[in-house]
């Protein structure tokens, strides 16, 4: 009996649900249990909480109110204004973040001197906690002793500008910080995609007379497109759910100009004690993120391997 014949007979005679399947589930459990406990469980609890009138410091039992929180949310202009600001923030950070990261990744992919050092320096913002980044940039934007205002004054381009408390500059100033802080992870992802692109394709295109832009559109971009789409979708979700960075920089001010939806929900829950109402806000944000993910996944499935 040959090895192939024995393998076929063994596979044909193996009963469904054999012990090996249980062993595979046993190996998955260590990773599955934390996800269920730390992610799925709180999510389900938050959804259930959104249908109640849960409040802090309340002596009466929590009551089931159905969709009342969501009805109130539909007429809450402050929440929808924060939602609009959240979308502006997410797009305002994600788009330049990707474009700058793409340029940096293309540069770091070249055969330059001290390339290893440049790559190490490029990921420093990624290694810094968001709280530290926020404190550092508050010092940069300081109206009296900040580096930015000092530099502009020395160049004769203006005097002390209060960037984080000005109604016309606060959101833009925060977006700049978001781009700076999140660009390294996008750069790393795109650089990994560039390094997986065969150099023979670039050499062949160059021999055919293709210029730098032609090589990018016909060779480089098709190779890194799946990575670019994936990291852009993830960046949009991360940016839309931002909290710590904006909270440290402005705490949602001035006048709510930088109050993102996550900040609004935080204030409702922990400043005003409206846990049920804040949970309803969280459900709306989860729904929006789910729609974005669904659109992305459908696009990937329709596009197949070329997406």
Secondary structure, 3 states (H helix, E strand, C coil): CCHHHHHHHHHHHCCCCCHHHHHHHHHHHHHHHHHHHHHHHHHHHHHHHCCECCECCCCCCCCECCCHHHHHHHCCHHHHHHHHHHHHHHHHHHHHHHHHHHHHHHHHCCCCCCHHHHHHHHCHHHHCCHHHHHHHHHHHCCCCCCHHHHHHHHCCCCCCCCCCCCCCCHHHHHHHHHHHHHHHHHHHHHHHHHHCCCHHHHHHHHHCCCCHHHHHHHHHHHHHHHHHHHHHHHHHHHHHCCCHHHHHHCCCCCCCCCCCHHHHHHHHHHHCCEHHHHHHHHHHHHHHHHHHHHHHHHHHHHHHHHC
